[in-house]
Amino acid sequence: MTTGIRVHTGAALLAHTDALRSVYADAFCAPPWNEDEERAAQFAGRLPANAGRPGFTAATAARDGDVIGFATAWVTPTPFPTDRCYPQAAAGLGAAHTADWLCGALEVDELAVRGAAQGTGLAGDLLEAVTADAPDGRAWLLTSVRNARAVAFYRRRGWTQVTHPSPTGKGVVVFLGPRHPARSLAPLPL
């Protein structure tokens, strides 16, 4: 079986919406995320607006014609957004670092791989494909501190954790990509 990764920009990705919703459900409805089908439908509903964001890029992985994974990203606007989990990220970094490190950088929004393809290196390949053209290497993402597997995955891929909420909390952690120029400025955990 051959797996191929393809990079998409803009609305071209929307032709794959049903397949992406299916992959999202497969990846996130299972533990440790435990989301439901409604969340997968919400993701699919947000996709057209997200595809219209400045700097939107996506990568899809297909095996024998079936989408088995994807990643989506876009350039974070200035001023820094105040919806979703953005306030937690800004609180952890402070206003100056948020503006300097995240605004204008490529923000990885979603990374999902079907359960049967997890552990094969595909997620890392998708992450690399979607961030390859990050402006000046500036890529970032956030994930839940509750998912130790995701946190460990990003660390293994060379991403640097720059916020350190309580490990038993329910917050989010911000990671800077391997080529982000601010990586060396990241505070170390206590």
N, C-alpha and C positions, 0 to 999 in steps of 0.2 A: 504494500500500500504506500502511495506517495502522498506526502503532505506538502502543500505549498502555501506560502504566505504572500498576501497581496496587500499593498498599501493603497488606501482610498483617500481622496480629499473631497470635501463638500458633500453635496447631495447624492453623489454616485453610490454611496454606501446604502442609501435608503432602499435600493432594490433587494437588499438582504435583510430587511427588518424582521420578517417572520423567523428566519433562521437565527438571527441574533437574539430575539426574544426567547427562543427555545434554548439556546446555549446559556443565556442568562439564568433562566429557570433551573436548568440542570446544575449549574455551578452554585447558585446562591439559595436555592430552596432547600438544599441539604445542609447538615451541620458543617461548620459552626455558625454559618450565617442565619440559617433557618428563616429565610424570607418566604413569602407566599406568592402564588401566581399573580395576585394583584400587583405586587411590586415589580414583577416581570412585565406586566402590562403597562405600568407606569413608566418603566425604562423605555419600552418601545414607543410610548406616547411622547416622551421627551426627545426622542432621536431626531425628528425633523428640525426642531429648534436648535438642538446641539450641533447638527450638521451645518447649520448656517452661521455658527460662531466664527469669529476671526481665527485663522490658523487651525481650523478643525482638520484633524487627520485621524485615520483609523487604519488598523491592520486586521485582516481576517486570515484565519488558517482553515484550509479545506483539505479534506482527505477523501479521495475518490468522489469529488463533487459535493460533499456534504460539509457545511461549516461546522468546525469543532472547537473554535476559539476565536476571540477577538479582543482588541484593545481600542479604546477611543481616547482622544486628547484634543485640547485646544489651548490657545494662548489666553492666560488669565488677564482679565481687563484691569485697567486703572480707572477709578479707585477699586480696591479689592472688594469683591462681592460680600454681601451681608446675609445671604440666604443659606440654606442647607447647613453644612458643617463648617462653613467658612469662619463664623465667629469663634469657634473653638480653635481653629488653626491660628487665627490672628491673636487670640488671647495667649496662646502658648509661645508665639514668636515675638510679640510686641509689634507696635505700629511700624517702626523703622525697618526691622528685618522683614516684615510682611511685604512692605512696599518694595524694598530693595531686592529681596530674594525671590518673591513669588509673582508680583505684577510684571507682566511682559514675558513671563516664562511659560514653557509648555506644561500644562497641567494634565496628567494622566487621570482621566475620570473613571474609566472602567477597564478591568482586565478579567476576562472570564474564559475558562476552558472546561469543556465537558468532563464529567467525572472520569470517564474511561480513558481520557487523554492526559489526565493530571499525573504529574511525576515523570513526564517524558522529556522535559525541557522545553515544551511548546510555549508555556507561559513566558519564560525568559526570552524566547525568540520573538514573541509578539511584543513584549515590552521594548526590546531593542529596536524592532522595526518601527514602532509608533514614535519612538523618541529620537531616532537617528538624525532628524533634521531640526532638533530643538534649537531655538535661537541662542547662539554662543554657548551651546551645551547646557543651557538652563532648562532643566526638566524637574518637576516635582510631583508629588502625589500625597494623598493621605489615606490612611487605613485605620481600622479599629484596633485599639490596644487589646481588645478581647481576643483577637485572632492571632495567637502566637505563631501559627504556621505562616500566615501572610507576612507578619513582621520579620520572621526568620528568612523567608524567601527573599524579601527586598534586601536585607542585609547581605545575604549570600550573593546577590547580583551586584553588589558594590554600591548600593544606595545608602545614604547616610541619614540616620534618624536625627532630627534637629529639635524635636519637642519630646518631653519625657513626662507624660502624665502618670498618675499612680497606676502601677501594673495591675492592680485589682479593680481599677475603675472602668468606666464605660466610655471614655473619651477617645479621641482620635490622635494619631501620631502623624507628623509631617516628615516626609523623607525628601532629600534632595538627590537628584540623579548623579551617576558616577562622574559626569563631566561638568557638573554645576560649579562655577567658580567660588561659591560661598561654602562649599563643603568643609574646608579647613577651618572655618569660623564657627562650626557647630559646637554648641555646648555639650560637654560630656555628661552622661548620667551620673547621679549621685551614688 
